[in-house]
């Protein structure tokens, strides 16, 4: 009897809703884009300095995109997927 009640009460619900996962994927894509934009700019020869490592894309844009992506991730975690549904008893 106790096992039957346990199986009935055990619900296979996900912690997050579909909307949460959608925002998480968007945030992950923004973070990945930021890290891709940060890459490169090095030199094959260690004796030659390449000033491309200090351009606007690597210093300003890419870190900003990474921080925005982390903000989207935090929003996705804190978003309540059951906001418009009536409470279940």
Secondary structure per residue as TSV (DSSP state, phi and psi in degrees):
chain	resnum	aa	ss	phi	psi
A	1	X	-	360.0	-43.6
A	2	X	H	-66.7	-35.1
A	3	X	H	-68.0	-36.5
A	4	X	H	-65.1	-43.1
A	5	X	H	-65.3	-37.6
A	6	X	H	-63.7	-40.7
A	7	X	H	-67.9	-35.9
A	8	X	H	-70.2	-38.1
A	9	X	H	-79.5	-22.7
A	10	X	-	-75.2	109.3
A	11	X	-	-102.1	136.9
A	12	X	-	-92.8	55.9
A	13	X	-	-91.0	143.7
A	14	X	-	-77.2	154.2
A	15	X	S	-68.1	-42.0
A	16	X	S	-106.8	156.1
A	17	X	-	-90.6	179.6
A	18	X	H	-61.9	-37.1
A	19	X	H	-64.8	-39.3
A	20	X	H	-62.4	-45.9
A	21	X	H	-66.7	-33.7
A	22	X	H	-63.9	-45.3
A	23	X	H	-66.5	-34.8
A	24	X	H	-64.2	-41.3
A	25	X	H	-66.5	-38.3
A	26	X	H	-63.4	-45.8
A	27	X	H	-62.4	-40.7
A	28	X	H	-64.3	-38.6
A	29	X	H	-65.0	-40.2
A	30	X	H	-65.4	-41.4
A	31	X	H	-63.7	-44.2
A	32	X	H	-62.4	-41.6
A	33	X	H	-61.4	-41.0
A	34	X	H	-61.6	-43.0
A	35	X	H	-70.4	-33.9
A	36	X	H	-65.4	-41.4
A	37	X	H	-67.2	-25.4
A	38	X	H	-75.8	-22.5
A	39	X	S	-75.9	162.2
A	40	X	-	87.7	-171.4
A	41	X	-	87.0	-0.3
A	42	X	-	-83.4	177.8
A	43	X	-	-119.2	144.2
A	44	X	S	-73.6	-30.7
A	45	X	S	-96.7	120.5
A	46	X	T	-68.4	-13.4
A	47	X	T	-89.5	-4.6
A	48	X	S	-111.8	126.6
A	49	X	-	-88.1	131.6
A	50	X	-	-110.9	110.4
A	51	X	G	-71.3	-2.1
A	52	X	G	-66.5	-17.9
A	53	X	G	-70.4	-15.7
A	54	X	G	-108.1	24.0
A	55	X	S	-79.0	170.2
A	56	X	H	-61.4	-36.5
A	57	X	I	-63.6	-42.5
A	58	X	I	-82.6	-26.7
A	59	X	I	-92.6	-36.2
A	60	X	I	-110.6	-53.0
A	61	X	I	-68.9	-50.7
A	62	X	H	-62.8	-48.9
A	63	X	H	-63.7	-33.1
A	64	X	H	-64.8	-41.7
A	65	X	H	-63.8	-39.5
A	66	X	H	-63.3	-44.2
A	67	X	H	-65.6	-38.9
A	68	X	H	-63.6	-40.3
A	69	X	H	-61.8	-41.4
A	70	X	H	-65.2	-37.0
A	71	X	H	-63.5	-40.5
A	72	X	H	-64.7	-38.3
A	73	X	H	-63.4	-43.0
A	74	X	H	-64.0	-41.6
A	75	X	H	-61.5	-41.1
A	76	X	H	-64.9	-36.2
A	77	X	H	-71.9	-39.9
A	78	X	H	-83.5	-11.5
A	79	X	-	-66.4	130.4
A	80	X	-	-89.0	112.2
A	81	X	T	-73.8	-19.4
A	82	X	T	-102.0	32.1
A	83	X	S	-66.4	-41.5
A	84	X	S	-95.6	-3.1
A	85	X	S	-88.3	146.8
A	86	X	-	-69.8	152.1
A	87	X	-	-66.0	141.9
A	88	X	-	-93.4	138.0
A	89	X	-	-109.0	360.0
